[in-house]
Amino acid sequence: MPQSLENHVPAKDDQDDLVFLEEHPAAPATHAPREVWRVMIIDDDEDVHSTTTFALGNLDMQHRPLEFVHAYSAGQAREMLRHEEEIAVILLDVVMEQDDAGLHLVRYIRETLKLADVRIILRTGQPGYAPEIDAIRDYDINDYKTKSELTRIKLFTTVTAAIRSYEQIRKINDSRRGLDRIVHASTELMSLHGVQNFAAGVLTQIAHLLGQETNGVLCVQECPEDGCHELVVMAAAGEYVEHNNTQLTCSTEPRIVTAMEHTLAERRNHYEDDAVTLYFAGKASRAFVAFLHTTRTLTEIEQRLLEVFCSNVAVGLDNVELVSHLHNAAFYDSLSKLPNRTRLVEILDAALSGPGKDDATLSLVDLDHFAETNDALGHQFGDELLVAVAERLQSRLGQHLTVARLGGDIFCVLGDAAQVNPTTILGLFQVPFSIEGQDVQLSATLGLVRLAEHEGTGADALKDADIALKRAKSMQRAGHFYYSRSMGVEIRERVRMMHALRTAFGQNQLFVVYQPQIDLVTRRPVGAEALLRWQTADGKFVSPDKFIPIAEYSGLIIDMGEWVMRTACRELVGLRAAGHDNFTMSINVSQVQFRHPYFLEMLRRALADTGAPPEFVELEITESMAMEEPDLLIKMLAQIKQTGVSIAIDDFGTGFSSLSYLQRLQIDRLKIDRAFVTEITGSARGSSIAEMVIQLGRNLGLAVIAEGVEDERQAQILQSLGCPLAQGFLFARPMTADALNGWLSNDALAGVA
């Protein structure tokens, strides 16, 4: 079959009609070694191939020549398109082997081969076989022309427009793929701990973004404003790996040092044919810069993507230390440096599923009468005493066990039964502790669990140990008690409460109250959190901490949660009708409720039935939910966000395992846990955790609200730290719907006291 034809130039530009060549095709044209636009002609008429190449062959489009690929039947085109690459435009005849062969080929190209970028121009000499309106409506084509109307100029115009469209689509897709890689890279970097690991990850991700081998260095300049030129290598790869943790100088790497100093001086990226130097804006006292070799000149799109990547990484470099602090605060006790409850649960879960379960014992160690010692000698003295206890437990019991502090004066020891036994542990307290030159005699009470006899999670094992501890304390101080299956009182109580809760829900003993959320600057209400309450028939209130876990365990939380959601949405609609337009309703969602397969449908139905505007509805999920099955959570949150509802992470600061996924989670707000708000004025640690959470929210572009604000001092400190919103007893206690309406109309108008 004929190959690409030699270019022919018409005698005059006004020769617009397509001329069919009578002579035989010449040898294939040879183009200069530069990029071309590939145009595929699919037509069973050889003259159409000849006249098309004659009309367009010598023309440049978008600064590139055309290269023609020929197919003379739909079948041949199918086979060729499976292997041909970078086809920009297809000129396709409708009628070939069959009357609609071209139309079937369109579907094959789009649906089977998944070629979405290529532009398809349908051409026909018999328009009756495929009416224009029907073809454009039913088939994914980009233009439809009859052969009689395609003069040379119109053919040039049509193909040029198609190539421009193809070029724009490719640029958009390249940008999208690059941005996807940046999001992936940012997520990978967020999971790295420590500045050195993060810096090495930056080099790796830049190389992946450009499709290159990692070959370069990343440096920090500690004091650029003082004219200091010390470039300390934080990470190195490829031929520069030997420079890791050294100082770069002009004598060792003159080209790199010169390029980096130039980039730092101009505070922008620089691109060369075989290298790129990237600037990462740091804090006032330091700046970061990277130099990487490249095997080619970067495209404009790649340069723009690097600008976006550098902006993201600059924030990450400045906050790696912050994230490390947050991680330590989440999993380790700040006073004793021991694992805290969250970390201990993880260790317990691993132990329960590991081979050492049969020989392991868990022991809670509760210091007797510590509160009296703390009150008598002061909190600083008490803190030093707790540190001394932690050190003795660690140093005297052996290396192959875990010592943790659960809070207050309760420690935990986990390890082999031979080491974790009452005689050994209690014997450690026979010798006084020396604090500030003063001997202090302590005793302890133990609650123990043999893991071989335990069935459940690490959290359950801790609960069982706590039950044993309570039994030991009720019998005698400085003693111990092992948990046994006979201690099932708590389980029986759980079953009793489950039945009572089911009855109460059916008899409308449960109701919703609302706690206002306040703008700390204006002291005006901006929203409310919906809270579930249970008042028994005799007027007593049951704590949510007791009945919510029971509701989750029994599955009743599904119906209860949907009812709360609908009730809160109806109240929101009522408040808006009363004139409170800019008011957000926050609704708590439990983990069991969130994982229900019809939760999304329940949410949509509640919004539709009540008429609540989704942009003023917020769902609160706990941080522990964000820690488990993050990929499933990310998918679910994306679907929820499509409804228009916003997402908040409640009790933020108590888990932090979700930090590595924060950039992937589509959340809107972080809620500082009340424990960290209390610490602002009631702990030696002060506002450190709250401040770090506020800073993290600011860096990630997330709103922040503090809960549990009970005094004006806490509110003022939070405001000074940049926290915009708060809720707590200082402003208002949870109230019924009627009370909230009145409060908003009266008290709130005068400002929250």
LODO-488246 format. One line per field, with one value per residue (C-alpha): residue in one letter; x, y, z. Coordinates in nm, 3 decimals, padded with zeros to 5 digits. Each point is the difference from the previous one (the first is absolute). Layout:
r: [A:...]
X: [X:...]
Y: [Y:...]
Z: [Z:...]
//
This chain:
r: [M:P:Q:S:L:E:N:H:V:P:A:K:D:D:Q:D:D:L:V:F:L:E:E:H:P:A:A:P:A:T:H:A:P:R:E:V:W:R:V:M:I:I:D:D:D:E:D:V:H:S:T:T:T:F:A:L:G:N:L:D:M:Q:H:R:P:L:E:F:V:H:A:Y:S:A:G:Q:A:R:E:M:L:R:H:E:E:E:I:A:V:I:L:L:D:V:V:M:E:Q:D:D:A:G:L:H:L:V:R:Y:I:R:E:T:L:K:L:A:D:V:R:I:I:L:R:T:G:Q:P:G:Y:A:P:E:I:D:A:I:R:D:Y:D:I:N:D:Y:K:T:K:S:E:L:T:R:I:K:L:F:T:T:V:T:A:A:I:R:S:Y:E:Q:I:R:K:I:N:D:S:R:R:G:L:D:R:I:V:H:A:S:T:E:L:M:S:L:H:G:V:Q:N:F:A:A:G:V:L:T:Q:I:A:H:L:L:G:Q:E:T:N:G:V:L:C:V:Q:E:C:P:E:D:G:C:H:E:L:V:V:M:A:A:A:G:E:Y:V:E:H:N:N:T:Q:L:T:C:S:T:E:P:R:I:V:T:A:M:E:H:T:L:A:E:R:R:N:H:Y:E:D:D:A:V:T:L:Y:F:A:G:K:A:S:R:A:F:V:A:F:L:H:T:T:R:T:L:T:E:I:E:Q:R:L:L:E:V:F:C:S:N:V:A:V:G:L:D:N:V:E:L:V:S:H:L:H:N:A:A:F:Y:D:S:L:S:K:L:P:N:R:T:R:L:V:E:I:L:D:A:A:L:S:G:P:G:K:D:D:A:T:L:S:L:V:D:L:D:H:F:A:E:T:N:D:A:L:G:H:Q:F:G:D:E:L:L:V:A:V:A:E:R:L:Q:S:R:L:G:Q:H:L:T:V:A:R:L:G:G:D:I:F:C:V:L:G:D:A:A:Q:V:N:P:T:T:I:L:G:L:F:Q:V:P:F:S:I:E:G:Q:D:V:Q:L:S:A:T:L:G:L:V:R:L:A:E:H:E:G:T:G:A:D:A:L:K:D:A:D:I:A:L:K:R:A:K:S:M:Q:R:A:G:H:F:Y:Y:S:R:S:M:G:V:E:I:R:E:R:V:R:M:M:H:A:L:R:T:A:F:G:Q:N:Q:L:F:V:V:Y:Q:P:Q:I:D:L:V:T:R:R:P:V:G:A:E:A:L:L:R:W:Q:T:A:D:G:K:F:V:S:P:D:K:F:I:P:I:A:E:Y:S:G:L:I:I:D:M:G:E:W:V:M:R:T:A:C:R:E:L:V:G:L:R:A:A:G:H:D:N:F:T:M:S:I:N:V:S:Q:V:Q:F:R:H:P:Y:F:L:E:M:L:R:R:A:L:A:D:T:G:A:P:P:E:F:V:E:L:E:I:T:E:S:M:A:M:E:E:P:D:L:L:I:K:M:L:A:Q:I:K:Q:T:G:V:S:I:A:I:D:D:F:G:T:G:F:S:S:L:S:Y:L:Q:R:L:Q:I:D:R:L:K:I:D:R:A:F:V:T:E:I:T:G:S:A:R:G:S:S:I:A:E:M:V:I:Q:L:G:R:N:L:G:L:A:V:I:A:E:G:V:E:D:E:R:Q:A:Q:I:L:Q:S:L:G:C:P:L:A:Q:G:F:L:F:A:R:P:M:T:A:D:A:L:N:G:W:L:S:N:D:A:L:A:G:V:A]
X: [00.000:00.118:00.240:00.035:00.031:00.271:-00.109:-00.141:-00.050:-00.293:00.090:-00.222:-00.145:-00.345:-00.011:-00.244:-00.160:00.152:00.176:00.023:00.345:00.024:00.370:00.138:00.102:00.356:00.241:-00.086:00.082:00.290:-00.047:00.262:00.051:-00.255:-00.342:-00.291:-00.378:-00.111:-00.316:-00.166:-00.207:-00.250:-00.178:-00.051:00.051:00.368:-00.072:-00.119:00.336:00.185:-00.192:00.010:00.377:00.037:-00.210:00.163:00.338:00.214:-00.171:00.112:-00.261:00.083:00.366:00.020:-00.033:-00.254:00.077:-00.266:-00.098:-00.222:-00.265:-00.226:-00.266:-00.153:00.153:00.349:-00.049:-00.098:00.319:00.223:-00.150:00.092:00.367:00.019:00.078:-00.055:-00.272:-00.133:-00.277:-00.193:-00.168:-00.256:-00.230:-00.347:-00.069:00.268:-00.046:-00.352:-00.220:00.074:00.353:00.136:-00.254:00.079:00.369:-00.069:-00.144:00.295:00.247:-00.174:-00.132:00.236:00.331:-00.086:00.150:-00.168:00.251:00.007:-00.229:-00.229:-00.127:-00.268:-00.009:-00.261:-00.088:-00.344:-00.147:-00.326:00.160:00.085:-00.210:00.214:-00.219:-00.032:00.374:00.105:-00.257:00.070:00.375:00.303:00.125:00.141:-00.108:-00.212:00.053:-00.117:00.285:-00.151:00.023:00.359:00.191:00.373:-00.043:-00.288:00.195:00.300:-00.227:-00.174:00.323:00.171:-00.290:00.012:00.376:-00.034:-00.268:00.219:00.297:-00.208:-00.143:00.347:00.130:-00.296:00.047:00.374:-00.070:-00.260:00.233:00.274:-00.228:-00.111:00.366:00.051:-00.292:00.140:00.347:-00.131:-00.182:00.313:00.207:-00.251:00.057:00.374:00.128:00.303:00.155:00.264:-00.255:-00.226:00.283:00.101:-00.363:-00.013:00.286:-00.165:-00.340:00.147:00.174:-00.323:-00.190:00.244:00.040:00.374:00.252:00.063:00.331:00.051:00.015:-00.232:00.159:-00.101:00.147:-00.035:00.054:-00.035:-00.085:00.347:00.178:00.085:00.080:00.009:-00.197:-00.054:-00.107:-00.316:-00.040:00.207:-00.053:00.168:00.354:-00.026:-00.091:00.342:-00.088:-00.281:00.022:00.295:00.048:00.018:00.276:00.123:00.308:-00.202:-00.301:00.048:-00.284:-00.256:00.103:-00.014:-00.341:-00.139:00.126:-00.147:-00.336:00.002:00.084:-00.287:-00.235:-00.128:00.064:00.257:-00.007:00.291:00.022:00.143:-00.087:-00.257:00.052:-00.310:-00.077:-00.209:-00.099:00.071:-00.036:00.186:00.307:00.050:-00.074:00.015:00.135:00.040:00.215:-00.081:00.152:-00.248:00.043:-00.194:-00.140:-00.319:-00.326:-00.200:-00.258:00.267:00.142:-00.342:-00.061:00.331:-00.108:-00.312:00.202:00.255:-00.276:-00.140:00.339:00.101:-00.289:00.094:00.365:-00.094:-00.249:00.176:00.115:-00.353:-00.144:00.266:-00.097:-00.367:00.077:00.194:-00.275:-00.253:00.181:00.232:-00.051:00.170:00.110:00.140:00.071:-00.169:-00.259:-00.345:-00.336:-00.038:00.340:-00.052:-00.322:00.195:00.268:-00.266:-00.176:00.330:00.069:-00.346:00.049:00.362:00.166:00.083:-00.362:-00.011:00.283:-00.086:-00.154:-00.135:00.012:-00.138:00.207:-00.199:00.200:-00.177:-00.093:00.203:-00.252:00.063:00.378:-00.048:-00.222:00.228:00.335:-00.105:-00.050:00.365:00.103:-00.272:00.120:00.356:-00.134:-00.191:00.318:00.189:-00.264:00.017:00.380:-00.009:-00.263:00.202:00.343:-00.085:-00.249:00.217:00.030:-00.241:-00.323:-00.206:-00.053:-00.265:-00.171:-00.376:-00.036:-00.005:00.161:-00.078:00.276:-00.018:00.244:-00.027:00.232:00.084:-00.185:00.329:00.087:-00.349:-00.105:-00.133:00.294:00.258:-00.195:-00.115:00.352:00.124:-00.193:00.160:00.294:-00.088:00.034:00.242:-00.144:00.177:00.194:-00.317:-00.091:-00.355:-00.150:-00.259:-00.213:-00.198:-00.305:-00.007:-00.267:00.123:-00.120:00.149:-00.020:-00.033:-00.338:-00.108:-00.211:-00.037:00.198:00.274:-00.254:-00.212:00.301:00.058:-00.364:00.031:00.319:-00.183:-00.282:00.259:00.166:-00.329:-00.059:00.350:-00.049:-00.335:00.163:00.324:00.263:00.348:-00.153:-00.087:-00.276:-00.010:-00.293:-00.205:-00.300:-00.213:00.030:-00.286:-00.198:00.086:-00.109:-00.334:-00.046:00.072:-00.274:-00.246:00.073:-00.032:-00.356:-00.083:00.140:-00.204:-00.314:00.089:00.052:-00.337:-00.171:00.158:00.209:00.294:00.024:00.243:00.161:00.217:00.320:00.075:00.330:00.141:00.220:00.274:00.050:-00.361:-00.132:-00.295:-00.147:00.085:-00.138:-00.086:00.090:-00.290:00.038:-00.209:-00.133:-00.187:-00.232:-00.156:-00.363:00.097:00.172:00.360:00.247:00.222:00.340:00.066:00.335:-00.201:-00.282:00.170:00.246:-00.297:-00.189:00.301:00.049:-00.365:-00.037:-00.274:00.224:-00.106:-00.365:00.091:00.259:-00.242:-00.261:00.252:00.105:-00.358:-00.083:00.305:-00.071:-00.360:00.121:00.244:-00.284:-00.205:00.285:00.044:-00.370:00.039:00.266:00.319:00.130:00.376:-00.020:00.168:-00.133:00.266:-00.111:00.210:00.033:00.118:00.235:-00.267:-00.244:00.258:00.090:-00.361:-00.046:-00.303:00.143:00.047:-00.358:-00.122:00.184:-00.137:-00.351:00.019:00.116:-00.268:-00.289:00.078:00.112:00.313:00.264:00.303:00.249:-00.112:00.018:00.322:00.070:00.246:00.204:00.246:00.371:00.003:-00.230:00.250:00.275:-00.164:-00.024:00.101:-00.054:-00.361:-00.048:00.142:-00.244:-00.294:00.087:00.024:-00.356:-00.125:00.165:-00.195:-00.319:00.133:00.036:00.326:00.213:00.168:00.237:-00.114:00.232:00.295:00.334:-00.076:00.109:00.202:00.053:-00.216:00.256:00.159:-00.338:-00.118:00.087:-00.196:-00.302:-00.258:-00.064:-00.085:00.058:00.207:-00.153:00.252:-00.076:-00.117:00.293:00.245:-00.222:00.008:00.379:00.023:-00.046:00.018:00.321:00.371:-00.013:-00.232:-00.123:00.266:-00.228:-00.287:00.243:00.145:-00.346:-00.098:00.322:-00.053:-00.353:00.128:00.270:-00.246:-00.267:-00.244:-00.231:00.055:-00.241:00.077:-00.244:-00.031:00.079:-00.104:00.164:00.085:00.374:-00.020:-00.204:00.249:00.299:-00.172:-00.085:00.357:00.124:-00.219:-00.286:-00.312:-00.280:-00.082:-00.275:-00.035:-00.170:00.158:-00.236:-00.298:-00.094:-00.181:-00.366:-00.325:-00.120:-00.247:00.264:00.247:-00.253:-00.054:00.371:00.081:-00.278:00.072:00.324:00.211:-00.101:00.164:00.319:00.109:00.112]
Y: [00.000:00.358:00.151:00.365:00.220:00.248:00.355:00.195:00.376:00.142:00.262:00.261:00.045:00.051:-00.355:-00.103:-00.309:-00.333:-00.144:-00.377:-00.105:-00.221:-00.083:-00.275:00.083:00.114:-00.121:00.072:00.350:00.051:00.251:00.171:-00.170:00.202:-00.065:-00.054:-00.023:-00.348:-00.003:-00.331:-00.022:-00.288:-00.031:-00.277:00.248:00.040:00.334:00.141:-00.092:00.161:00.324:00.042:-00.038:00.223:00.273:-00.010:-00.165:00.313:00.200:00.054:00.006:00.135:00.018:-00.369:-00.187:-00.273:-00.371:-00.214:-00.355:-00.183:-00.269:-00.114:-00.182:-00.001:-00.340:00.117:00.311:-00.210:-00.202:00.305:00.202:-00.272:00.082:00.352:00.272:00.374:00.020:00.354:00.003:-00.271:00.086:-00.280:-00.106:-00.118:-00.252:-00.264:-00.379:00.068:00.306:00.080:-00.141:00.342:00.046:-00.342:00.091:00.318:-00.211:-00.240:00.289:00.162:-00.295:-00.291:00.175:00.277:00.268:00.308:00.263:-00.063:00.231:-00.178:00.180:-00.200:00.038:-00.140:00.019:-00.149:00.198:-00.187:-00.308:00.195:00.315:00.274:00.071:-00.369:-00.064:00.296:-00.090:-00.373:-00.026:00.157:00.190:00.350:00.111:-00.126:00.112:-00.110:-00.054:00.244:00.291:-00.070:00.238:00.035:00.305:-00.155:-00.324:00.197:00.194:-00.314:-00.195:00.302:00.044:-00.371:00.009:00.306:-00.181:-00.312:00.207:00.172:-00.331:-00.154:00.296:-00.019:-00.376:00.040:00.265:-00.218:-00.299:00.220:00.140:-00.352:-00.093:00.307:-00.099:-00.353:00.135:00.230:-00.290:-00.216:00.279:00.056:-00.360:00.055:00.085:00.219:00.276:-00.229:-00.253:00.277:00.166:-00.330:-00.055:00.342:-00.094:-00.332:00.155:00.271:-00.270:-00.200:00.311:00.053:-00.367:00.011:-00.178:00.166:00.186:00.313:00.168:00.194:00.259:00.237:00.348:00.095:00.378:00.151:00.346:00.025:-00.073:-00.351:-00.239:-00.326:-00.260:-00.308:-00.312:-00.148:-00.271:-00.124:-00.263:-00.143:00.118:00.244:-00.250:00.044:00.362:-00.096:00.189:00.208:00.362:00.089:00.236:00.150:-00.217:-00.323:00.080:00.342:-00.033:-00.108:00.265:00.275:-00.116:-00.025:00.342:00.152:-00.169:00.106:00.360:00.024:-00.218:-00.189:-00.317:-00.013:-00.241:-00.108:-00.250:-00.271:00.113:00.174:00.201:00.030:00.253:-00.089:00.303:-00.071:00.196:00.327:-00.175:-00.254:-00.097:-00.326:-00.063:-00.310:-00.073:-00.292:-00.115:-00.063:-00.199:00.250:00.351:00.022:00.094:00.305:-00.222:-00.179:00.333:00.119:-00.328:00.041:00.347:-00.155:-00.284:00.238:00.204:-00.314:-00.129:00.336:-00.031:-00.361:00.075:00.267:-00.226:-00.336:00.087:00.109:-00.328:-00.192:00.186:-00.074:-00.367:-00.023:00.184:-00.245:-00.322:00.083:00.152:00.340:-00.034:-00.352:-00.047:-00.341:-00.127:00.136:-00.178:00.038:-00.152:-00.271:-00.113:-00.042:-00.203:-00.212:-00.068:-00.122:-00.216:-00.157:-00.104:-00.110:-00.326:00.126:00.042:-00.322:00.111:00.371:00.185:00.353:00.188:00.339:00.165:00.256:00.205:00.003:00.338:00.189:00.284:00.076:00.008:00.223:00.244:00.009:00.044:00.176:-00.096:00.045:-00.239:-00.239:00.013:-00.083:-00.291:-00.135:00.022:-00.191:-00.274:-00.024:-00.033:-00.271:-00.204:00.019:-00.070:-00.273:-00.219:-00.076:00.109:-00.242:00.155:00.314:00.265:00.265:00.281:00.019:00.334:00.133:-00.250:-00.314:-00.188:-00.317:-00.288:-00.255:-00.295:-00.360:-00.137:-00.081:00.370:00.148:-00.159:00.164:-00.097:00.157:00.318:00.069:-00.072:00.303:00.227:-00.132:00.238:00.371:00.248:00.288:00.328:00.333:-00.160:-00.132:-00.370:-00.084:-00.341:-00.114:-00.307:-00.119:-00.210:-00.228:-00.122:-00.279:-00.184:-00.318:00.057:-00.373:00.018:00.315:00.015:00.344:00.306:00.185:00.256:-00.284:-00.140:00.339:00.007:-00.343:00.106:00.304:-00.220:-00.212:00.315:00.126:-00.337:00.008:00.353:-00.095:-00.289:00.153:00.253:-00.117:-00.325:-00.150:-00.182:-00.201:00.042:-00.313:-00.094:-00.014:00.375:00.050:00.254:00.276:-00.211:-00.078:00.369:00.076:-00.241:00.150:00.351:-00.110:-00.118:00.314:00.221:-00.175:00.053:00.362:00.077:-00.151:00.204:00.334:00.031:00.112:00.359:00.235:00.305:00.260:00.164:00.332:00.055:00.352:00.235:00.089:00.348:00.119:-00.238:-00.066:-00.348:-00.150:-00.349:-00.276:-00.361:-00.244:-00.232:-00.303:-00.029:-00.273:00.072:-00.305:-00.021:00.090:00.319:-00.118:00.073:-00.274:00.120:-00.024:-00.158:-00.295:-00.043:00.101:-00.297:-00.225:00.140:-00.065:-00.350:-00.092:00.169:00.227:00.295:-00.030:00.092:00.240:00.176:00.047:00.140:00.245:00.108:00.066:00.179:00.226:00.077:00.093:00.228:00.164:00.069:00.146:00.227:00.126:00.075:00.203:00.213:-00.179:-00.053:-00.028:-00.284:-00.342:-00.318:-00.255:-00.363:-00.276:-00.324:-00.314:-00.248:-00.271:00.242:00.130:-00.351:-00.099:-00.079:00.231:00.292:00.216:-00.069:00.089:00.333:00.089:-00.097:00.205:00.308:-00.043:-00.072:00.285:00.255:00.077:00.182:-00.236:00.288:00.076:-00.362:-00.143:-00.362:-00.066:-00.319:-00.101:-00.015:-00.371:-00.052:00.182:-00.232:-00.321:-00.107:00.341:-00.095:-00.098:00.320:00.216:-00.149:00.040:00.361:00.086:-00.130:00.192:00.320:-00.032:00.059:00.341:-00.094:00.097:-00.232:00.062:-00.226:-00.007:-00.049:00.094:-00.045:-00.330:-00.235:00.161:-00.322:00.174:00.277:-00.177:-00.001:00.353:00.134:-00.281:00.027:00.248:00.160:00.361:00.044:-00.130:-00.005:00.035:-00.255:00.141:-00.168:00.230:00.303:-00.084:-00.025:00.362:00.121:-00.321:-00.173:00.065:-00.074:00.296:00.082:-00.194:-00.266:00.239:00.240:-00.273:-00.116:00.359:00.043:-00.331:00.103:00.333:-00.168:-00.248:00.264:-00.152:00.180:-00.067:-00.001:-00.071:-00.186:-00.005:00.369:00.065:00.327:00.336:-00.056:-00.304:00.196:00.286:-00.230:-00.189:00.327:00.124:-00.327:00.059:-00.240:00.162:-00.208:-00.169:-00.163:-00.081:00.085:00.348:00.097:-00.231:-00.345:-00.241:00.103:-00.119:00.122:00.247:00.132:00.039:00.201:00.233:00.024:00.097:00.257:00.159:-00.073:-00.052:00.333:00.175:-00.205:-00.301:00.097]
Z: [00.000:-00.059:00.251:00.107:-00.309:-00.093:00.086:-00.291:-00.006:-00.203:-00.255:00.165:00.346:-00.145:-00.135:00.270:-00.150:00.094:-00.307:-00.040:-00.123:-00.304:00.024:00.221:00.356:00.052:00.263:00.360:00.119:00.237:00.279:00.208:00.334:00.194:00.148:-00.238:00.016:-00.104:-00.210:-00.088:-00.318:-00.002:-00.334:-00.257:-00.286:-00.091:-00.166:00.333:00.155:-00.291:-00.010:00.380:00.022:-00.308:00.162:00.346:-00.040:-00.030:00.276:00.360:00.275:00.344:-00.107:-00.092:-00.331:-00.060:-00.026:-00.169:00.093:-00.251:00.047:-00.284:00.198:00.345:00.069:-00.094:00.216:00.300:-00.026:-00.055:00.284:00.247:-00.064:-00.137:00.259:00.026:-00.266:00.028:-00.266:-00.182:-00.333:-00.019:-00.282:00.102:-00.276:-00.059:00.037:00.119:-00.012:00.368:00.032:00.095:00.277:00.149:-00.016:00.205:00.280:-00.019:00.027:00.296:00.199:-00.073:-00.063:00.252:-00.228:00.140:-00.113:-00.376:-00.202:-00.246:-00.312:-00.178:-00.379:-00.235:-00.363:00.074:00.291:-00.012:00.155:00.317:00.046:00.154:00.304:00.088:-00.041:00.215:00.265:00.020:-00.065:00.165:-00.303:-00.017:-00.347:-00.289:-00.356:-00.341:-00.242:-00.248:00.245:00.106:-00.221:00.061:00.224:00.193:00.041:00.132:00.237:00.127:00.061:00.161:00.242:00.086:00.063:00.222:00.198:00.026:00.118:00.269:00.122:00.023:00.198:00.237:00.046:00.054:00.263:00.167:00.012:00.140:00.269:00.090:00.043:00.221:00.223:00.022:00.071:00.274:00.161:-00.010:00.152:00.281:00.112:00.049:00.346:00.061:-00.207:-00.157:-00.122:-00.125:-00.194:-00.162:-00.090:-00.169:-00.234:-00.080:-00.074:-00.225:-00.202:-00.027:-00.106:-00.287:-00.085:00.077:00.219:00.336:-00.035:00.207:00.340:00.230:00.229:00.275:00.040:00.364:-00.007:-00.350:00.134:00.160:-00.325:00.119:-00.284:00.193:-00.193:00.216:-00.190:00.150:-00.266:-00.293:-00.269:-00.307:-00.060:00.294:00.271:00.164:00.080:00.238:00.332:-00.122:-00.099:-00.369:-00.102:-00.326:00.022:00.005:-00.221:-00.163:-00.250:00.260:00.253:-00.264:-00.123:00.353:00.106:-00.316:00.069:00.366:-00.091:-00.251:00.209:-00.303:-00.199:-00.279:-00.293:-00.219:-00.284:00.225:00.353:00.215:00.318:00.220:00.274:00.306:00.205:00.366:00.321:00.048:00.140:-00.275:-00.357:-00.196:-00.348:-00.217:-00.303:-00.231:-00.326:-00.284:-00.318:-00.211:-00.006:00.205:-00.170:00.099:00.169:00.203:00.113:00.113:00.182:00.180:00.114:00.157:00.153:00.151:00.165:00.163:00.107:00.150:00.245:00.071:00.068:00.250:00.172:00.014:00.349:00.092:-00.124:00.192:00.317:-00.064:-00.057:00.325:00.184:-00.141:00.088:00.288:00.340:00.010:00.362:00.021:-00.375:00.030:-00.249:00.079:-00.012:-00.378:-00.068:00.262:-00.170:-00.324:00.181:00.168:-00.329:-00.145:00.305:-00.010:-00.362:00.045:00.106:00.351:00.109:00.205:00.230:00.024:00.293:00.018:00.329:00.098:00.276:00.201:00.253:00.335:00.153:-00.261:-00.010:00.366:-00.059:-00.303:00.191:00.303:-00.177:-00.320:-00.364:-00.095:00.274:-00.112:-00.361:00.108:00.204:-00.302:-00.211:00.268:00.002:-00.380:00.006:00.268:-00.182:-00.321:00.148:00.253:-00.188:-00.303:-00.360:-00.167:00.122:-00.046:00.267:-00.073:00.183:-00.045:00.174:00.353:00.236:-00.202:-00.181:-00.204:-00.043:-00.280:-00.049:00.083:00.301:00.172:00.007:00.033:00.326:00.318:00.222:-00.231:-00.072:00.356:00.122:-00.194:00.239:00.318:-00.049:00.044:-00.287:00.052:-00.132:00.065:00.285:00.161:00.027:-00.102:00.074:-00.253:-00.041:-00.301:-00.082:-00.304:-00.239:-00.227:-00.311:-00.147:-00.374:-00.063:00.174:-00.180:-00.313:-00.151:-00.095:00.182:00.118:00.142:00.182:00.161:00.109:00.153:00.181:00.131:00.131:00.178:00.138:00.140:00.163:00.153:00.135:00.149:00.185:00.124:-00.098:-00.097:-00.126:-00.335:-00.184:-00.324:-00.237:-00.057:-00.213:00.313:00.028:-00.244:00.195:-00.244:-00.295:00.161:00.074:-00.364:-00.111:00.249:-00.123:-00.363:00.056:00.201:-00.275:-00.268:00.206:00.071:-00.367:-00.085:00.274:-00.100:00.316:-00.215:-00.121:-00.170:00.158:-00.169:00.122:-00.176:-00.177:00.034:-00.203:00.250:-00.147:-00.018:00.268:-00.230:-00.063:-00.338:00.049:00.244:00.066:00.027:00.302:00.096:00.356:00.191:00.291:00.160:00.109:00.357:-00.116:00.023:-00.276:-00.145:-00.115:-00.376:00.087:00.129:-00.247:-00.329:00.016:00.081:-00.300:-00.223:00.135:-00.056:-00.339:00.135:-00.083:-00.367:00.066:00.281:-00.216:-00.289:00.238:00.149:-00.351:-00.108:00.325:-00.026:-00.368:00.079:00.279:-00.242:-00.244:00.286:00.109:-00.355:-00.021:00.319:-00.168:00.107:-00.352:00.047:00.253:-00.023:00.157:00.105:00.034:00.156:-00.196:00.179:-00.158:-00.022:-00.160:-00.246:-00.117:-00.064:-00.372:-00.026:00.197:-00.311:-00.106:00.351:-00.019:-00.341:00.102:00.321:-00.193:-00.265:00.238:00.241:-00.258:00.202:-00.207:-00.013:00.000:00.359:00.120:00.147:00.091:00.283:-00.009:00.269:-00.066:00.082:-00.299:-00.222:00.127:-00.122:-00.366:-00.137:-00.367:00.071:00.201:-00.279:-00.252:00.239:00.086:-00.370:-00.052:00.303:-00.123:-00.326:00.198:00.105:00.367:00.179:00.215:00.337:00.197:00.363:00.300:-00.219:00.170:00.174:-00.278:-00.278:-00.192:-00.261:-00.051:-00.295:-00.173:00.083:-00.343:-00.162:00.228:-00.126:00.339:00.082:00.372:00.293:00.346:00.284:00.270:00.334:00.176:-00.180:00.067:00.371:-00.016:-00.116:00.356:00.201:-00.103:-00.007:-00.372:-00.044:-00.349:-00.192:-00.148:-00.070:-00.166:-00.219:-00.112:-00.086:-00.197:-00.179:-00.096:-00.132:-00.207:-00.150:-00.064:00.251:00.240:00.373:00.295:00.366:00.224:00.377:00.058:00.358:00.104:-00.153:00.030:-00.225:-00.255:-00.004:-00.045:-00.282:-00.172:00.032:-00.154:-00.305:00.080:-00.153:00.157:00.331:00.200:00.367:00.327:-00.002:-00.282:00.038:00.122:-00.232:-00.027:-00.151:-00.338:00.155:00.238:-00.287:-00.198:00.291:00.077:-00.356:-00.010:00.337:00.186:-00.309:-00.150:00.290:-00.037:00.198:00.348]
//
